[in-house]
Amino acid sequence: MAAALFFPGCNLRCPWCQNRELVLAGQAGSLENAVSRVQGLVSLEDALAHIRKRLSVLGGVVISGGEPTLYRGLAPLIGEIKSLGLPVKLDTNGLTPLILEKLFANETTRPSYIALDLKLPPERYGELLPQKTVTIEKDAFNAGEALVRSALLIRESGIAREYRTLALPGDYLRPEELTALAPLVDGGPWYFRTFVPGNCLESAWDDLSAPGAEKAELLAEKARLLGKQGISR
């Protein structure tokens, strides 16, 4: 059994994202501001108190979001949780390789497990950036390059990891596009699950139909043909 901490704010705007409140909560500025202005968020102190009270039943803590690497206090938070004897799983979109590099460099702040989201081929990440940040083509290029660098850091870190990709409606992500993502994946499991509409960041996606489990399996099969451990869920 694991506790999960979901942090507000994200540096991507994936239209299908179902953590709408968390992504938009980042506009409140600091974590403290977000807690005071966004319904449903709790302070970090309360979250840690919750974890300490349940040490006898918890097997670990998941740090997710949003994008948790945007939180400036992430390193000491990981250190504090690990000092309680709990392993830490970190979910990330891979766009902050400098942060990951710093976390990996110190044993006290190294996550015990990493889940890297692979949303689209690196060259398409410009489609997912907040529009106000996409001023020139190099912004989109830099996002893809950051993803590639993070994947390499994760591979070289020796930390146990998994990769995750969403099976999206229509041809938004085609099986043949996995060829561009495959070099970012090593021997860790590459999970594919199906998009389900509801509370999407862009409301138009709520009107789309879920593609069905067969779409996730089609992507997983393509991943296996590319020599990866593709698994549909």
C-alpha positions in Angstrom: 0.0 0.0 0.0 1.4 3.4 -1.0 0.5 7.0 -0.2 0.3 9.3 -3.1 1.2 13.0 -3.1 -0.1 15.0 -6.1 1.6 18.4 -6.6 0.0 21.3 -8.5 1.4 22.8 -11.6 2.8 21.5 -14.8 5.0 22.7 -17.7 2.8 20.9 -20.2 -0.8 21.3 -21.3 -1.7 17.9 -22.6 -5.3 18.4 -23.8 -6.4 15.0 -22.6 -5.0 15.5 -19.1 -7.5 14.5 -16.4 -5.7 16.3 -13.6 -7.2 19.5 -14.7 -7.4 21.1 -11.3 -3.8 20.3 -10.5 -2.4 21.6 -13.7 -4.3 24.9 -13.5 -3.6 25.2 -9.7 0.0 25.9 -10.7 -1.1 29.3 -11.9 -1.6 30.2 -8.2 2.2 30.6 -7.9 3.9 28.9 -4.9 2.6 25.7 -3.3 1.5 27.7 -0.3 -0.6 30.0 -2.5 -2.1 27.1 -4.4 -3.1 25.4 -1.1 -4.9 28.6 0.0 -6.6 29.3 -3.3 -7.5 25.9 -4.7 -10.1 23.7 -3.2 -9.1 20.3 -2.1 -5.3 20.9 -1.7 -3.7 20.3 1.7 -0.4 21.6 3.1 2.7 19.6 2.8 3.0 19.5 6.6 -0.5 17.9 6.8 0.5 15.4 4.1 3.7 14.4 5.9 1.7 14.0 9.2 -0.7 11.7 7.4 2.3 9.6 6.2 3.9 9.4 9.6 0.7 8.3 11.3 0.4 5.4 8.8 4.0 4.2 8.8 3.0 0.8 10.1 0.8 0.1 7.0 2.5 2.0 4.2 5.0 0.3 1.8 6.0 3.5 0.1 5.1 7.0 -1.2 4.4 8.0 -4.8 5.2 11.6 -5.7 3.2 12.7 -8.7 1.3 15.7 -10.2 1.0 17.8 -12.2 4.8 17.8 -12.6 6.4 17.3 -9.1 9.9 18.3 -10.3 8.7 21.9 -10.5 8.4 22.0 -6.7 11.6 23.6 -5.3 11.5 21.6 -2.1 11.4 18.2 -3.8 14.9 17.1 -2.9 14.5 17.6 0.9 11.0 16.1 0.7 12.3 12.9 -0.8 15.1 12.8 1.8 12.6 13.2 4.6 10.3 10.4 3.3 13.3 8.1 2.8 14.5 8.9 6.3 11.2 7.4 7.5 12.3 4.1 5.9 9.9 4.4 3.0 10.9 4.0 -0.7 9.8 6.8 -3.0 8.4 6.5 -6.5 8.6 9.6 -8.7 6.3 10.3 -11.7 7.7 12.7 -14.2 7.2 14.0 -17.7 10.9 14.2 -18.3 11.1 17.9 -19.2 13.4 18.9 -16.2 16.6 16.9 -16.7 18.7 19.3 -14.6 16.4 18.6 -11.6 16.6 14.9 -12.2 20.4 15.0 -12.4 20.6 16.7 -9.1 18.2 14.3 -7.4 20.2 11.3 -8.7 23.5 12.7 -7.6 22.8 12.3 -3.9 21.8 8.9 -2.3 19.5 10.6 0.1 17.4 12.3 -2.7 17.5 9.5 -5.3 14.0 8.1 -5.9 13.7 4.4 -5.4 11.6 4.1 -8.6 10.9 6.3 -11.6 7.9 6.4 -14.0 8.6 8.4 -17.2 5.6 9.5 -19.3 6.2 9.3 -23.0 3.3 11.2 -24.5 4.3 11.8 -28.2 7.4 11.5 -30.3 10.0 14.1 -29.1 9.6 16.3 -32.2 5.9 16.7 -31.4 6.3 18.0 -27.8 5.8 21.6 -29.0 2.1 20.7 -29.4 1.9 20.1 -25.7 3.6 23.3 -24.4 1.6 26.2 -23.0 1.0 28.4 -26.0 2.5 31.5 -24.4 5.9 29.7 -24.1 6.0 28.7 -27.8 7.5 31.8 -29.3 10.0 30.3 -31.7 10.6 26.8 -33.0 13.5 26.1 -30.7 11.1 26.0 -27.7 9.5 22.8 -29.2 12.9 21.5 -30.0 14.2 22.1 -26.5 11.2 20.2 -25.0 12.0 17.2 -27.1 15.7 17.4 -26.3 14.9 17.6 -22.6 12.9 14.5 -22.8 15.7 12.6 -24.6 18.2 13.8 -22.0 16.0 12.8 -19.1 15.5 9.3 -20.6 19.3 8.9 -20.8 19.8 10.1 -17.2 17.2 7.6 -16.0 18.7 4.8 -17.9 22.2 5.6 -16.6 21.0 6.1 -13.0 20.5 2.4 -12.3 17.2 3.3 -10.6 14.3 0.8 -11.3 11.9 2.4 -13.8 8.9 2.1 -16.1 7.6 4.0 -19.1 4.0 5.0 -19.7 2.1 6.0 -22.9 -1.6 6.7 -23.4 -3.5 5.1 -26.2 -5.3 8.2 -27.6 -8.4 8.5 -29.9 -8.1 8.3 -33.6 -4.7 8.8 -35.2 -3.4 11.2 -32.6 -0.7 8.8 -31.7 -0.1 6.2 -34.5 1.7 2.9 -33.8 4.5 3.7 -36.3 5.3 6.8 -34.2 6.5 4.5 -31.4 9.7 4.1 -33.6 10.7 7.6 -32.5 10.0 6.9 -28.8 11.6 3.4 -28.7 15.2 4.7 -28.3 14.2 6.4 -25.1 13.1 3.0 -23.6 15.4 0.4 -22.2 14.5 -3.0 -20.7 12.0 -1.6 -18.2 8.3 -2.2 -18.8 6.5 0.1 -21.2 2.9 0.3 -20.2 0.1 1.4 -22.5 -3.3 2.2 -21.1 -6.4 3.6 -22.9 -7.6 7.2 -22.8 -10.9 7.6 -21.0 -12.8 11.0 -21.4 -13.8 13.0 -18.4 -12.6 16.2 -16.8 -10.0 16.8 -19.6 -7.9 19.9 -19.6 -9.5 20.8 -23.0 -13.3 20.1 -22.7 -13.5 19.0 -26.4 -11.6 15.9 -25.5 -14.5 14.9 -23.1 -16.7 14.5 -26.2 -14.3 11.9 -27.8 -14.8 8.2 -27.4 -12.4 5.9 -25.6 -10.4 4.0 -28.2 -10.8 0.6 -26.5 -8.4 -1.9 -25.0 -7.5 -3.1 -28.5 -5.8 0.2 -29.2 -3.6 -0.1 -26.2 -2.7 -3.7 -27.1 -1.9 -2.6 -30.7 0.6 -0.1 -29.3 2.0 -2.6 -26.9 2.5 -5.1 -29.8 4.3 -2.5 -31.8 6.6 -1.8 -28.8 7.3 -5.5 -28.6 8.2 -5.6 -32.3 10.7 -2.9 -31.5 12.3 -5.1 -28.9 10.7 -3.5 -25.9 8.7 -4.9 -23.0 5.3 -3.5 -24.2 2.4 -4.2 -21.8 -1.2 -3.1 -22.3 -3.3 -2.3 -19.2 
